[in-house]
Amino acid sequence: MSDLRDRWIAFWMGRAGLSAGGRLATRLATWAAPPYKGKRYLARLNRSGYISPRAQIACADLRLGAFCYVDDGVVIFDSGDGGHVSLDESAHLYRGTIIELGAGGSVEIGAHTHIQPNCQFTAFLNAIRIGARVQIAPACAFYPYEHGFAAGQPITAQPLRSKGDIVIEDDAWLGYGVIVLDGVTIGAGAVVGAGAVVTHSVPPAAIVAGVPARVLGQRDAPTAK
């Protein structure tokens, strides 16, 4: 039975893709696959990767590297005036993650980076650029813009503004529920503790936590004896 199932999955994943026929083939492969992360291996069966038939994608400029994984319930949405979304080789987006573009914003996610469930990337005005091998825990949020809040005018009428792109460099690790704001770079290999609100850039290999986040130590500092 297992051999028959494996051959069924391999047959349909060989025909998977974003076309109508490719989406149907993905659905048929998924029917026989394990649930949730048990089906990650499907992405390795086709250079086009695995895009769940339950993902919602409305993005004219979606660039997919080889062997990407896009889980059930992922949303990739361009409001009409956004830029592009790119997933490099073997990038993984897990269920409930939402990527939304507008006002020229874009999102780039590097190779072998894993975005855990229910993260929010709202790219307006500027880009969110995530490097390679980054680990992002569930419920993290990224906002490369903010609303104006001057007196005498409703918040909904205030213009958007931004201090610049959000950049997460290679091999960084963000804990559960981290919020990253506009103009912030998190350096290579840095660790951000759960629940932190990152309002200023983080040096490479730093360990930060808190609201607002502050540096607590360095991963490459010598160990006390």
Secondary structure, 3 states (H helix, E strand, C coil): CHHHHHHHHHHHHCCCCCCHHHHHHHHHHHHCCCCHHHHHHHHHHCCCCEECCCCEEECCCEEECCCCEECCCCEEEECCCCCCEEECCCCEECCCCEEEEECCCEEEECCCCEECCCCEEEEECCEEEECCCCEECCCCEEECCEECCCCCCCHHHCCEECCCCEEECCCCEECCCCEEECCCEECCCCEECCCCEECCCECCCEEEECCCCEEEEECCCCCCC
